[in-house]
Amino acid sequence: MSGLPQRGFDPDKAKFHFQKAKLGSAPVQLSGARRLQPSTQERRYPMKAQAQRLIATCLGLALLTLLILSMVVFGITGLLLGDAAQQVLG
């Protein structure tokens, strides 16, 4: 967007378009606001919060998957006939 040239305010052109829109002499209230500048931290790391949230979500899901997987493996091991440790030891 920085490559676009800024146009100055032309009251005659504004008046022409206002009359062309058939608004007649309707009152127009103009107001402006300052542009809020992002902080230095926000300019330097614009997606830091989103990246941190994504990493935390991925880690949480990985831990949950590991917990569920270990429960399934130990559950299946408990259902097997015999004792795996006894079979390994002989």
C-alpha positions in Angstrom: 0.0 0.0 0.0 2.9 2.3 0.5 3.4 2.5 -3.3 0.1 4.2 -3.8 0.2 8.0 -4.2 -1.8 10.0 -1.7 -4.3 12.5 -3.2 -4.9 15.9 -1.7 -8.3 17.0 -0.7 -10.1 18.9 -3.5 -13.2 20.7 -2.2 -14.5 21.4 -5.8 -14.3 17.7 -6.8 -16.0 16.7 -3.5 -18.8 19.2 -4.1 -19.3 17.9 -7.6 -19.6 14.3 -6.4 -21.9 15.4 -3.6 -24.2 17.1 -6.0 -24.0 14.2 -8.5 -25.2 11.9 -5.7 -28.2 14.2 -5.4 -27.7 14.8 -1.7 -28.4 18.5 -2.2 -27.5 20.6 0.8 -27.5 17.8 3.4 -25.2 18.5 6.3 -22.0 16.5 6.4 -20.0 16.1 9.5 -16.4 15.4 8.9 -14.2 13.9 11.6 -10.9 12.2 11.7 -8.9 10.2 14.1 -5.2 9.6 14.6 -3.8 6.5 13.1 -2.8 4.1 15.9 0.7 3.1 15.5 1.6 -0.5 16.5 4.2 -0.8 19.2 7.8 -1.7 18.3 7.2 -5.2 19.7 4.1 -5.7 17.5 5.9 -4.5 14.4 8.9 -6.8 15.1 6.8 -9.9 15.9 3.4 -9.4 14.3 2.4 -13.1 14.7 4.1 -14.0 17.9 0.9 -14.5 20.0 -0.7 -16.7 17.3 2.5 -18.8 17.0 2.7 -19.2 20.8 -0.9 -20.3 20.9 -0.3 -22.8 18.0 2.7 -24.3 19.7 0.9 -24.7 23.0 -2.1 -26.3 21.3 0.2 -28.7 19.4 2.1 -29.7 22.5 -1.2 -30.2 24.5 -2.6 -32.4 21.7 0.7 -34.4 21.6 0.6 -35.0 25.3 -3.1 -36.0 25.2 -2.4 -38.4 22.3 0.6 -40.0 24.2 -1.6 -40.5 27.3 -4.4 -42.1 25.3 -2.0 -44.3 23.4 -0.3 -45.5 26.5 -3.6 -46.3 28.1 -4.7 -48.3 25.1 -1.4 -50.2 24.9 -1.4 -51.1 28.6 -5.1 -52.0 28.4 -4.4 -54.4 25.6 -1.4 -55.9 27.4 -3.6 -56.5 30.5 -6.2 -58.4 28.3 -3.6 -60.8 26.9 -3.5 -64.2 28.4 -0.4 -64.9 30.5 2.2 -62.6 31.9 4.6 -60.9 29.4 7.3 -60.6 32.0 7.1 -64.3 32.9 7.4 -65.2 29.2 10.4 -63.0 28.7 12.2 -64.4 31.8 11.4 -68.0 30.8 
